[in-house]
């Protein structure tokens, strides 16, 4: 007998996501992904100066701020044809690189780990056995990654953490330990010692992440919402003789913070990831959540290392990994092949909702036709609209974007650092589980989580390389951080348009701008969670979230933990996806802080 279950909200932070799924004989047979919040920043941008668009688009989200800055800046630069100096490109790379490292670690520990880690079980762990486990894992991966084991992996350390957490519970501040939570769910498979190890590092990550992101304060004046981006370059000067510019002291501080970031990733994050994964490989999670070929994997590449460099030569290469007809194919990409549908989204297109529009021609005209909140079910019939997220398609197909897409593209292109680490992880999981784990297993919930860890490990080292490149360029006498041309709109064509791509932590982000007489005529942002969380399109194709859930086993329909695992593996950010502001300035809602 089939049953519809609802999880609302799904996200722990960053927007409002609702999943409705039909379960039959213990497995999901259909699913709908709905964002239940709308924003209107694209419309607010119309008529404004394109040079300030980056400042507004940062406000799409309180977490994904820098990513919208860079995509917006690049869109304007593309429209007016400006070549950005190398120093500015490298400064941007450093800002975006540490953003990615911080974001991925936060996601693993604070947004996704508790889908796999039983936090209550940590209270029953033996601290000595936990220390033995952590030390064994640290020694194993320390040799592979060239770092010493984490110094705190002692029985006393884990006993202190356990006591600290126990005192928190005993004081009645139950939080995650509250009655009715899902900690007795049969899908949790870790031994209690692994649970305690992960909980300890969960707490460590809280302190770590606020320290390493100080790089944004050094290069961008603040975090979140850095202030130093400019069309044509950056506003922070390079001057070895000035305390108010990038100088030797600031470079030294950045290197110190990057060392701190790398140590955590190599001593804690990657060992934890590879310690937890085998338990769930054995439970089949390397074969769940892949979408069964219903969508492709898309990246437009990023991180230039030369001024004026072509996209195909960026560090992260562009490409599309297609699984159509069951074959794994690597294909080139073209921005002209992107379109957005609103057939099942709460918007209208002037020419009809059955056709897709390219983002340069995009429209954002709201048209809510859903049930009046609070509602038990969405209207999800064949002709119904049920989400504020549009449905982007590449060459007519749904596409997943994010770390898995980027690592797949890099792997199939034979990019050495990506291929080497992916093969290492697959080999390690095969050895630790006794199951032959190969590339096809990456197309899964667990593969998505592993790809994020692999990307973090590569990114933390690449960010240090970009710092060294910046130092070398400065030593060679190049202090330029801005193009110094075409700043004045009077020097621009009367009509122009451009697109800015960025491979954000959550996936491929693009901003599309039409400029007329120096003002924004139209603006569209196609963000990672719009791709991944999209509803069905005009042909009925499911978006990646929806397709990835098909076939997922559900042990307890009243506690569908398995839905959280797959959806959280995407690191959803619905605030970005539906970019709450009324264009008339009317109050929509009021939140009272007690």
C-alpha positions as semicolon CSV with decimal commas, in nm:
position;residue;x (nm);y (nm);z (nm)
1;X;0,000;0,000;0,000
2;X;0,140;0,338;-0,101
3;X;0,159;0,635;0,133
4;X;0,257;0,999;0,079
5;X;0,495;1,142;0,335
6;X;0,602;1,505;0,380
7;X;0,926;1,648;0,516
8;X;0,900;2,024;0,572
9;X;1,136;2,195;0,625
10;X;1,424;1,979;0,502
11;X;1,712;2,224;0,532
12;X;1,877;2,287;0,869
13;X;1,951;2,642;0,753
14;X;1,939;2,840;0,428
15;X;1,581;2,851;0,309
16;X;1,253;2,663;0,302
17;X;1,246;2,327;0,125
18;X;0,958;2,082;0,128
19;X;0,977;1,726;0,000
20;X;0,668;1,517;-0,067
21;X;0,728;1,153;-0,152
22;X;0,517;0,846;-0,224
23;X;0,641;0,532;-0,051
24;X;0,531;0,190;-0,172
25;X;0,659;-0,138;-0,025
26;X;0,927;0,042;0,168
27;X;1,072;0,243;-0,123
28;X;1,012;0,589;-0,270
29;X;0,835;0,563;-0,606
30;X;0,771;0,933;-0,670
31;X;0,878;1,266;-0,523
32;X;0,825;1,642;-0,551
33;X;1,065;1,914;-0,444
34;X;0,915;2,249;-0,348
35;X;1,062;2,575;-0,229
36;X;0,800;2,754;-0,026
37;X;0,959;3,101;-0,017
38;X;0,993;3,367;-0,287
39;X;1,223;3,665;-0,315
40;X;1,241;3,930;-0,587
41;X;1,593;4,065;-0,609
42;X;1,617;4,015;-0,986
43;X;1,327;4,257;-1,026
44;X;1,471;4,499;-0,771
45;X;1,791;4,523;-0,979
46;X;1,616;4,657;-1,288
47;X;1,710;5,016;-1,362
48;X;2,012;5,015;-1,130
49;X;2,378;5,077;-1,207
50;X;2,536;4,744;-1,318
51;X;2,852;4,828;-1,120
52;X;2,658;4,792;-0,793
53;X;2,473;4,472;-0,884
54;X;2,731;4,258;-0,701
55;X;2,650;4,438;-0,374
56;X;2,279;4,363;-0,409
57;X;2,315;4,004;-0,524
58;X;2,520;3,917;-0,215
59;X;2,188;3,953;-0,033
60;X;2,039;3,654;-0,211
61;X;2,166;3,464;0,093
62;X;2,338;3,530;0,425
63;X;2,577;3,239;0,368
64;X;2,648;3,233;-0,008
65;X;2,754;3,597;-0,029
66;X;3,092;3,596;-0,200
67;X;2,977;3,357;-0,471
68;X;2,710;3,596;-0,595
69;X;2,957;3,885;-0,584
70;X;3,199;3,713;-0,819
71;X;2,932;3,588;-1,060
72;X;2,772;3,931;-1,079
73;X;3,104;4,110;-1,132
74;X;3,198;3,865;-1,407
75;X;2,863;3,914;-1,581
76;X;2,924;4,289;-1,613
77;X;3,288;4,236;-1,714
78;X;3,174;3,995;-1,985
79;X;2,917;4,245;-2,111
80;X;3,162;4,536;-2,142
81;X;3,462;4,318;-2,241
82;X;3,714;4,397;-1,966
83;X;4,032;4,195;-1,905
84;X;4,093;4,158;-1,530
85;X;4,459;4,186;-1,411
86;X;4,625;3,870;-1,281
87;X;4,659;4,000;-0,923
88;X;4,283;4,057;-0,906
89;X;4,210;3,711;-1,046
90;X;4,438;3,549;-0,788
91;X;4,291;3,751;-0,499
92;X;3,946;3,642;-0,613
93;X;4,064;3,280;-0,632
94;X;4,197;3,296;-0,276
95;X;3,871;3,445;-0,146
96;X;3,660;3,188;-0,329
97;X;3,896;2,901;-0,245
98;X;3,881;2,947;0,132
99;X;3,505;3,005;0,102
100;X;3,474;2,662;-0,057
101;X;3,692;2,492;0,206
102;X;3,503;2,650;0,495
103;X;3,164;2,582;0,336
104;X;3,236;2,215;0,268
105;X;3,360;2,148;0,622
106;X;3,060;2,326;0,774
107;X;2,832;2,122;0,551
108;X;2,988;1,791;0,648
109;X;2,986;1,845;1,024
110;X;2,697;2,081;1,090
111;X;2,448;2,019;0,808
112;X;2,499;1,658;0,703
113;X;2,695;1,451;0,958
114;X;2,402;1,403;1,193
115;X;2,221;1,218;0,915
116;X;2,482;0,945;0,968
117;X;2,615;1,007;1,322
118;X;2,404;0,919;1,626
119;X;2,479;1,205;1,860
120;X;2,303;1,035;2,154
121;X;2,516;0,724;2,107
122;X;2,825;0,935;2,181
123;X;2,721;0,945;2,547
124;X;2,761;0,566;2,573
125;X;3,102;0,545;2,406
126;X;3,422;0,430;2,576
127;X;3,667;0,727;2,552
128;X;3,968;0,491;2,550
129;X;3,830;0,290;2,259
130;X;3,742;0,617;2,086
131;X;4,102;0,731;2,125
132;X;4,228;0,401;1,984
133;X;3,994;0,436;1,684
134;X;4,088;0,799;1,617
135;X;4,460;0,727;1,652
136;X;4,445;0,431;1,415
137;X;4,259;0,635;1,156
138;X;4,489;0,933;1,208
139;X;4,801;0,721;1,163
140;X;4,664;0,557;0,849
141;X;4,560;0,873;0,668
142;X;4,838;1,084;0,813
143;X;5,088;0,871;0,621
144;X;4,885;0,903;0,302
145;X;4,832;1,279;0,332
146;X;5,172;1,364;0,478
147;X;5,055;1,506;0,811
148;X;5,097;1,409;1,174
149;X;4,794;1,255;1,349
150;X;4,570;1,499;1,532
151;X;4,732;1,580;1,867
152;X;4,405;1,577;2,063
153;X;4,316;1,215;1,987
154;X;4,360;1,104;2,348
155;X;4,128;0,924;2,588
156;X;4,127;1,230;2,816
157;X;4,022;1,455;2,530
158;X;3,728;1,236;2,432
159;X;3,629;1,189;2,797
160;X;3,624;1,568;2,838
161;X;3,405;1,610;2,530
162;X;3,170;1,338;2,648
163;X;3,143;1,503;2,991
164;X;3,084;1,842;2,833
165;X;2,801;1,709;2,619
166;X;2,658;1,511;2,912
167;X;2,649;1,821;3,132
168;X;2,467;2,007;2,858
169;X;2,198;1,738;2,856
170;X;2,178;1,711;3,236
171;X;2,107;2,083;3,263
172;X;1,792;2,032;3,060
173;X;1,925;2,215;2,756
174;X;1,839;1,917;2,543
175;X;1,863;2,065;2,194
176;X;1,958;1,777;1,965
177;X;1,899;1,531;2,251
178;X;1,533;1,625;2,289
179;X;1,276;1,343;2,328
180;X;1,110;1,245;2,004
181;X;1,423;1,292;1,796
182;X;1,530;1,020;1,556
183;X;1,835;0,887;1,740
184;X;1,681;0,541;1,782
185;X;1,637;0,507;1,405
186;X;1,763;0,168;1,276
187;X;1,945;0,333;0,985
188;X;2,219;0,464;1,219
189;X;2,501;0,210;1,191
190;X;2,813;0,362;1,351
191;X;2,964;0,215;1,669
192;X;2,934;0,455;1,962
193;X;3,307;0,526;1,960
194;X;3,282;0,657;1,601
195;X;2,983;0,863;1,710
196;X;3,184;1,023;1,993
197;X;3,478;1,091;1,762
198;X;3,251;1,267;1,511
199;X;3,069;1,468;1,780
200;X;3,401;1,589;1,922
201;X;3,511;1,704;1,579
202;X;3,169;1,862;1,517
203;X;3,246;2,091;1,812
204;X;3,603;2,149;1,692
205;X;3,475;2,258;1,352
206;X;3,263;2,532;1,510
207;X;3,575;2,708;1,639
208;X;3,789;2,628;1,334
209;X;3,556;2,772;1,073
210;X;3,535;3,116;1,232
211;X;3,913;3,143;1,241
212;X;4,008;3,042;0,889
213;X;3,747;3,266;0,726
214;X;3,940;3,566;0,860
215;X;4,109;3,553;0,520
216;X;3,793;3,720;0,393
217;X;3,840;4,001;0,643
218;X;4,200;4,048;0,527
219;X;4,116;4,055;0,156
220;X;3,754;4,166;0,160
221;X;3,724;4,384;0,474
222;X;3,456;4,162;0,633
223;X;3,267;3,835;0,627
224;X;2,997;3,777;0,528
225;X;2,938;4,028;0,247
226;X;3,297;4,119;0,152
227;X;3,340;4,476;0,030
228;X;3,643;4,471;-0,202
229;X;3,498;4,346;-0,532
230;X;3,489;4,586;-0,826
231;X;3,394;4,555;-1,191
232;X;3,734;4,529;-1,358
233;X;3,926;4,396;-1,059
234;X;3,949;4,445;-0,683
235;X;3,956;4,751;-0,460
236;X;4,216;4,625;-0,211
237;X;4,557;4,760;-0,324
238;X;4,884;4,570;-0,350
239;X;5,167;4,770;-0,194
240;X;5,455;4,605;-0,001
241;X;5,520;4,936;0,175
242;X;5,169;5,011;0,299
243;X;4,993;4,878;0,609
244;X;4,658;4,940;0,437
245;X;4,733;4,716;0,139
246;X;4,831;4,357;0,064
247;X;5,184;4,337;0,203
248;X;5,423;4,081;0,349
249;X;5,249;4,080;0,690
250;X;4,906;4,015;0,540
251;X;5,044;3,742;0,314
252;X;5,210;3,577;0,615
253;X;4,883;3,589;0,809
254;X;4,693;3,437;0,518
255;X;4,948;3,156;0,490
256;X;4,916;3,087;0,862
257;X;4,538;3,060;0,833
258;X;4,566;2,836;0,526
259;X;4,800;2,605;0,719
260;X;4,539;2,590;0,995
261;X;4,273;2,511;0,735
262;X;4,483;2,239;0,570
263;X;4,568;2,073;0,902
264;X;4,201;2,039;0,996
265;X;4,104;1,905;0,654
266;X;4,387;1,649;0,649
267;X;4,398;1,552;1,017
268;X;4,025;1,551;1,095
269;X;3,777;1,597;0,808
270;X;3,913;1,346;0,556
271;X;3,991;1,077;0,819
272;X;3,640;1,118;0,967
273;X;3,481;1,096;0,623
274;X;3,671;0,780;0,531
275;X;3,608;0,628;0,873
276;X;3,232;0,677;0,852
277;X;3,182;0,590;0,484
278;X;3,258;0,213;0,499
279;X;2,972;0,147;0,743
280;X;2,727;0,296;0,494
281;X;2,887;0,149;0,182
282;X;2,800;-0,185;0,339
283;X;2,441;-0,062;0,380
284;X;2,415;0,013;0,007
285;X;2,438;0,392;0,018
286;X;2,691;0,394;-0,266
287;X;2,404;0,272;-0,482
288;X;2,126;0,503;-0,357
289;X;2,049;0,860;-0,465
290;X;2,209;0,860;-0,810
291;X;1,899;0,936;-1,013
292;X;1,914;0,626;-1,235
293;X;2,034;0,826;-1,537
294;X;1,745;1,075;-1,526
295;X;1,985;1,372;-1,510
296;X;2,336;1,470;-1,619
297;X;2,625;1,635;-1,430
298;X;2,727;1,988;-1,530
299;X;3,023;2,219;-1,464
300;X;3,128;2,536;-1,647
301;X;3,476;2,544;-1,491
302;X;3,645;2,812;-1,281
303;X;3,961;2,958;-1,125
304;X;4,164;3,137;-1,392
305;X;4,541;3,151;-1,341
306;X;4,625;3,401;-1,615
307;X;4,482;3,739;-1,713
308;X;4,235;3,696;-1,998
309;X;4,255;3,317;-1,980
310;X;3,999;3,116;-2,178
311;X;3,755;2,904;-1,979
312;X;3,881;2,573;-2,115
313;X;4,221;2,649;-1,957
314;X;4,088;2,730;-1,609
315;X;4,200;2,507;-1,323
316;X;3,852;2,351;-1,299
317;X;3,758;2,248;-1,652
318;X;3,410;2,281;-1,805
319;X;3,218;1,976;-1,917
320;X;2,898;1,772;-1,907
321;X;2,893;1,412;-1,785
322;X;2,595;1,244;-1,947
323;X;2,441;0,917;-1,831
324;X;2,176;0,909;-2,100
325;X;2,111;0,555;-2,227
326;X;2,333;0,413;-1,952
327;X;2,668;0,521;-2,100
328;X;2,906;0,759;-1,920
329;X;3,001;1,029;-2,171
330;X;3,201;1,351;-2,131
331;X;3,068;1,628;-2,354
332;X;3,159;1,997;-2,413
333;X;2,933;2,273;-2,281
334;X;2,780;2,584;-2,436
335;X;2,597;2,864;-2,247
336;X;2,346;2,883;-2,532
337;X;2,210;2,541;-2,432
338;X;2,075;2,658;-2,095
339;X;1,703;2,727;-2,054
340;X;1,458;2,765;-1,766
341;X;1,103;2,633;-1,746
342;X;0,818;2,749;-1,520
343;X;0,558;2,489;-1,618
344;X;0,542;2,368;-1,256
345;X;0,681;2,683;-1,091
346;X;0,481;2,971;-0,944
347;X;0,571;3,211;-1,226
348;X;0,426;3,304;-1,565
349;X;0,601;3,358;-1,897
350;X;0,442;3,603;-2,142
351;X;0,473;3,355;-2,427
352;X;0,330;3,062;-2,233
353;X;0,460;2,837;-1,958
354;X;0,521;2,534;-2,179
355;X;0,836;2,682;-2,337
356;X;1,178;2,727;-2,181
357;X;1,354;3,064;-2,188
358;X;1,726;3,128;-2,213
359;X;1,840;3,332;-1,908
360;X;1,919;3,637;-2,126
361;X;1,546;3,637;-2,211
362;X;1,438;3,528;-1,863
363;X;1,129;3,658;-1,683
364;X;1,049;3,662;-1,312
365;X;0,673;3,724;-1,288
366;X;0,528;3,562;-0,979
367;X;0,202;3,365;-1,002
368;X;0,119;3,171;-0,686
369;X;-0,153;2,914;-0,753
370;X;-0,083;2,673;-0,467
371;X;-0,285;2,596;-0,156
372;X;-0,315;2,853;0,118
373;X;-0,066;2,784;0,401
374;X;-0,067;2,591;0,621
375;X;-0,144;2,301;0,390
376;X;-0,112;1,924;0,424
377;X;-0,025;1,860;0,060
378;X;0,086;2,055;-0,245
379;X;-0,107;2,053;-0,569
380;X;0,111;1,812;-0,766
381;X;-0,113;1,712;-1,054
382;X;0,007;1,690;-1,412
383;X;-0,073;2,056;-1,482
384;X;-0,014;2,201;-1,134
385;X;0,254;2,443;-1,018
386;X;0,416;2,352;-0,687
387;X;0,743;2,538;-0,629
388;X;0,903;2,883;-0,632
389;X;1,211;2,728;-0,793
390;X;1,231;2,738;-1,172
391;X;1,341;2,433;-1,372
392;X;1,677;2,489;-1,549
393;X;1,767;2,244;-1,821
394;X;2,084;2,191;-2,022
395;X;2,020;2,083;-2,381
396;X;1,671;1,987;-2,264
397;X;1,793;1,761;-1,981
398;X;1,799;1,809;-1,602
399;X;2,151;1,842;-1,464
400;X;2,307;1,808;-1,121
401;X;2,567;2,067;-1,030
402;X;2,813;2,067;-0,740
403;X;3,128;1,892;-0,616
404;X;3,029;1,556;-0,762
405;X;2,976;1,709;-1,107
406;X;3,312;1,890;-1,088
407;X;3,503;1,584;-0,970
408;X;3,341;1,366;-1,238
409;X;3,431;1,615;-1,513
410;X;3,789;1,641;-1,384
411;X;3,820;1,264;-1,346
412;X;3,698;1,186;-1,697
413;X;3,925;1,454;-1,839
414;X;4,219;1,286;-1,665
415;X;4,300;1,586;-1,445
416;X;4,581;1,430;-1,239
417;X;4,511;1,569;-0,892
418;X;4,141;1,485;-0,916
419;X;4,187;1,143;-1,075
420;X;4,457;1,045;-0,827
421;X;4,249;1,126;-0,520
422;X;3,928;0,975;-0,656
423;X;4,110;0,649;-0,734
424;X;4,271;0,656;-0,388
425;X;3,933;0,694;-0,215
426;X;3,770;0,422;-0,425
427;X;4,060;0,186;-0,356
428;X;4,052;0,262;0,017
429;X;3,677;0,199;0,041
430;X;3,715;-0,127;-0,152
431;X;3,986;-0,245;0,088
432;X;3,799;-0,142;0,404
433;X;3,464;-0,291;0,302
434;X;3,558;-0,594;0,094
435;X;3,326;-0,456;-0,175
436;X;3,461;-0,352;-0,514
437;X;3,387;0,023;-0,516
438;X;3,429;0,188;-0,857
439;X;3,337;0,502;-1,050
440;X;2,969;0,398;-1,094
441;X;2,934;0,409;-0,714
442;X;3,009;0,781;-0,722
443;X;2,666;0,839;-0,875
444;X;2,503;0,815;-0,533
445;X;2,427;0,989;-0,206
446;X;2,752;0,864;-0,055
447;X;2,946;0,948;-0,373
448;X;2,818;1,305;-0,354
449;X;2,942;1,334;0,005
450;X;3,278;1,179;-0,080
451;X;3,325;1,412;-0,379
452;X;3,282;1,713;-0,152
453;X;3,560;1,585;0,074
454;X;3,790;1,515;-0,221
455;X;3,731;1,864;-0,358
456;X;3,803;2,020;-0,017
457;X;4,134;1,837;0,009
458;X;4,240;1,958;-0,336
459;X;4,105;2,310;-0,288
460;X;4,289;2,382;0,037
461;X;4,622;2,311;-0,135
462;X;4,527;2,500;-0,453
463;X;4,442;2,809;-0,246
464;X;4,794;2,805;-0,103
465;X;4,932;2,777;-0,457
466;X;4,737;3,087;-0,560
467;X;4,889;3,277;-0,268
468;X;5,235;3,175;-0,390
469;X;5,146;3,284;-0,743
470;X;5,030;3,621;-0,611
471;X;5,356;3,667;-0,419
472;X;5,560;3,577;-0,728
473;X;5,367;3,822;-0,944
474;X;5,415;4,101;-0,691
475;X;5,788;4,027;-0,669
476;X;5,805;4,053;-1,048
477;X;5,687;4,413;-1,013
478;X;5,319;4,379;-1,105
479;X;5,105;4,570;-0,853
480;X;4,791;4,615;-1,068
481;X;4,458;4,511;-0,916
482;X;4,218;4,689;-1,153
483;X;4,186;4,714;-1,529
484;X;4,154;5,094;-1,511
485;X;3,940;5,108;-1,824
486;X;3,572;5,110;-1,914
487;X;3,474;5,202;-1,559
488;X;3,246;5,482;-1,680
489;X;2,921;5,357;-1,842
490;X;2,959;5,632;-2,100
491;X;3,237;5,415;-2,246
492;X;3,006;5,116;-2,280
493;X;2,793;5,015;-2,580
494;X;2,436;5,143;-2,556
495;X;2,320;4,782;-2,541
496;X;2,527;4,488;-2,418
497;X;2,482;4,165;-2,227
498;X;2,704;3,926;-2,038
499;X;2,715;3,616;-1,822
500;X;2,925;3,545;-1,516
501;X;2,992;3,184;-1,418
502;X;3,132;3,064;-1,087
503;X;3,170;2,713;-0,951
504;X;3,034;2,786;-0,604
505;X;3,060;2,529;-0,323
506;X;2,710;2,403;-0,403
507;X;2,764;2,400;-0,778
508;X;2,758;2,594;-1,101
509;X;2,626;2,949;-1,053
510;X;2,552;3,191;-1,335
511;X;2,438;3,553;-1,343
512;X;2,298;3,697;-1,667
513;X;2,272;4,070;-1,728
514;X;2,123;4,285;-2,005
515;X;2,245;4,646;-1,999
516;X;2,082;4,937;-2,182
517;X;2,212;5,294;-2,163
518;X;2,427;5,210;-1,863
519;X;2,140;5,062;-1,659
520;X;2,025;4,707;-1,587
521;X;1,742;4,616;-1,825
522;X;1,710;4,254;-1,714
523;X;1,887;4,033;-1,460
524;X;1,862;3,660;-1,398
525;X;2,052;3,435;-1,157
526;X;2,054;3,060;-1,217
527;X;2,196;2,917;-0,897
528;X;2,310;2,569;-0,787
529;X;2,000;2,484;-0,585
530;X;1,780;2,600;-0,874
531;X;1,939;2,329;-1,088
532;X;1,930;2,063;-0,817
533;X;1,596;2,146;-0,651
534;X;1,407;2,212;-0,972
535;X;1,054;2,081;-1,017
536;X;0,936;1,899;-1,327
537;X;0,961;2,075;-1,664
538;X;0,719;2,092;-1,958
539;X;0,799;1,734;-2,061
540;X;0,752;1,598;-1,708
541;X;1,122;1,537;-1,640
542;X;1,196;1,543;-1,268
543;X;1,465;1,766;-1,123
544;X;1,772;1,606;-0,958
545;X;1,636;1,606;-0,600
546;X;1,317;1,440;-0,715
547;X;1,488;1,184;-0,937
548;X;1,759;1,105;-0,682
549;X;1,496;1,001;-0,427
550;X;1,335;0,738;-0,651
551;X;1,414;0,391;-0,520
552;X;1,535;0,513;-0,181
553;X;1,447;0,262;0,095
554;X;1,248;0,401;0,387
555;X;1,277;0,202;0,710
556;X;1,024;0,410;0,904
557;X;0,766;0,620;0,719
558;X;0,714;0,832;1,031
559;X;1,086;0,917;1,050
560;X;1,213;0,935;0,690
561;X;1,580;0,989;0,777
562;X;1,678;0,850;0,436
563;X;1,519;1,149;0,259
564;X;1,734;1,384;0,464
565;X;2,048;1,191;0,376
566;X;2,004;1,224;0,002
567;X;1,874;1,582;-0,004
568;X;2,135;1,705;0,247
569;X;2,408;1,546;0,035
570;X;2,340;1,824;-0,217
571;X;2,389;2,093;0,051
572;X;2,063;2,269;-0,043
573;X;2,038;2,649;-0,024
574;X;1,685;2,756;-0,108
575;X;1,746;3,119;-0,012
576;X;1,970;3,142;-0,319
577;X;1,738;2,939;-0,538
578;X;1,440;3,174;-0,515
579;X;1,622;3,495;-0,455
580;X;1,166;3,810;0,107
581;X;1,145;4,144;-0,046
582;X;0,832;4,318;-0,175
583;X;0,914;4,559;-0,460
584;X;0,658;4,803;-0,320
585;X;0,828;4,807;0,021
586;X;0,537;4,640;0,202
587;X;0,602;4,428;0,510
588;X;0,555;4,059;0,432
589;X;0,636;3,901;0,765
590;X;0,771;4,000;1,104
591;X;0,997;3,790;1,323
592;X;1,006;3,866;1,696
593;X;1,322;3,779;1,887
594;X;1,243;3,689;2,248
